Amino acid sequence: MNEQFVIEILDKLKSGELSEYYVKNEDFMEFRQVLVKREDFKHFRGISQRGGDVLYRYTLDPRS
């Protein structure tokens, strides 16, 4: 999973083109490193799944 791919996924979540994106445990750290650099980082909600996977969604209201 490269940085450009992650940026594309995050942009699609933000635009509503994707409603959610499932990140496998082995890709989590690479995905998160790109995510935390974004200004709209707090709009992304990660919901942990069994086995360490995470389901990401974009929310209009940032979390606190």
Backbone hydrogen bonds in HBPLUS format (Angstrom, degrees):
<---DONOR---> <-ACCEPTOR-->    atom                        ^
c    i                          cat <-CA-CA->   ^        H-A-AA   ^      H-
h    n   atom  resd res      DA  || num        DHA   H-A  angle D-A-AA Bond
n    s   type  num  typ     dist DA aas  dist angle  dist       angle   num
A0006-VAL N   A0002-ASN O   3.16 MM   4  6.51 159.4  2.21 154.0 159.8     1
A0007-ILE N   A0003-GLU O   2.96 MM   4  6.23 160.4  2.00 154.2 159.6     2
A0008-GLU N   A0004-GLN O   3.04 MM   4  6.27 156.5  2.10 146.3 152.2     3
A0009-ILE N   A0005-PHE O   3.03 MM   4  6.34 156.5  2.09 148.9 155.1     4
A0010-LEU N   A0006-VAL O   2.90 MM   4  6.15 167.2  1.92 157.5 160.6     5
A0011-ASP N   A0007-ILE O   2.92 MM   4  6.08 157.1  1.97 149.1 155.5     6
A0012-LYS N   A0008-GLU O   2.97 MM   4  6.17 150.8  2.06 144.1 152.0     7
A0013-LEU N   A0009-ILE O   2.93 MM   4  6.24 150.5  2.02 149.9 158.2     8
A0014-LYS N   A0010-LEU O   2.98 MM   4  6.20 159.2  2.02 146.2 151.8     9
A0015-SER N   A0011-ASP O   2.93 MM   4  6.12 157.0  1.98 147.0 153.0    10
A0016-GLY N   A0012-LYS O   3.10 MM   4  6.04 125.3  2.41 134.4 146.6    11
A0017-GLU N   A0012-LYS O   2.97 MM   5  4.98 117.3  2.38 149.3 156.0    12
A0018-LEU N   A0012-LYS O   3.15 MM   6  5.47 159.2  2.20 120.1 117.6    13
A0016-GLY N   A0013-LEU O   3.27 MM   3  5.21 141.0  2.43  95.3 106.2    14
A0021-TYR N   A0056-TYR O   2.91 MM  35  5.18 148.4  2.01 141.6 150.3    15
A0056-TYR N   A0021-TYR O   2.80 MM  35  5.18 174.2  1.81 154.3 153.2    16
A0023-VAL N   A0054-VAL O   2.74 MM  31  5.20 177.8  1.74 165.7 166.3    17
A0054-VAL N   A0023-VAL O   2.91 MM  31  5.20 161.7  1.95 149.7 155.8    18
A0027-ASP N   A0024-LYS O   2.94 MM   3  5.41 147.4  2.05 114.5 124.4    19
A0028-PHE N   A0025-ASN O   3.27 MM   3  5.16 153.8  2.34 100.0 107.7    20
A0031-PHE N   A0027-ASP O   3.03 MM   4  6.16 164.6  2.05 160.4 165.4    21
A0032-ARG N   A0028-PHE O   2.82 MM   4  5.98 165.9  1.84 159.4 163.4    22
A0033-GLN N   A0029-MET O   3.00 MM   4  6.08 154.9  2.06 146.5 152.4    23
A0035-LEU N   A0031-PHE O   3.06 MM   4  6.29 161.1  2.10 148.4 154.5    24
A0036-VAL N   A0032-ARG O   2.95 MM   4  6.05 169.0  1.96 163.4 161.7    25
A0037-LYS N   A0034-VAL O   3.29 MM   3  5.58 148.8  2.39 106.2 115.0    26
A0038-ARG N   A0035-LEU O   3.11 MM   3  5.70 163.2  2.14 118.8 123.9    27
A0041-PHE N   A0038-ARG O   3.32 MM   3  5.15 148.4  2.43 108.7 106.8    28
A0043-HIS N   A0040-ASP O   2.92 MM   3  5.55 163.2  1.95 122.6 128.2    29
A0044-PHE N   A0041-PHE O   3.16 MM   3  5.77 163.9  2.19 116.7 121.6    30
A0063-ARG N   A0042-LYS O   2.95 MM  21  5.46 165.7  1.98 139.2 138.9    31
A0059-THR N   A0043-HIS O   2.71 MM  16  5.10 161.7  1.74 152.0 158.6    32
A0045-ARG N   A0057-ARG O   2.75 MM  12  5.25 169.9  1.76 159.8 163.5    33
A0057-ARG N   A0045-ARG O   2.93 MM  12  5.25 147.0  2.04 141.3 152.0    34
A0047-ILE N   A0055-LEU O   2.77 MM   8  5.01 162.1  1.80 139.7 146.0    35
A0055-LEU N   A0047-ILE O   2.88 MM   8  5.01 168.7  1.90 138.1 141.1    36
A0049-GLN N   A0053-ASP O   2.72 MM   4  5.04 155.9  1.78 157.2 149.9    37
A0052-GLY N   A0049-GLN O   3.30 MM   3  5.90 147.7  2.41 140.7 137.3    38
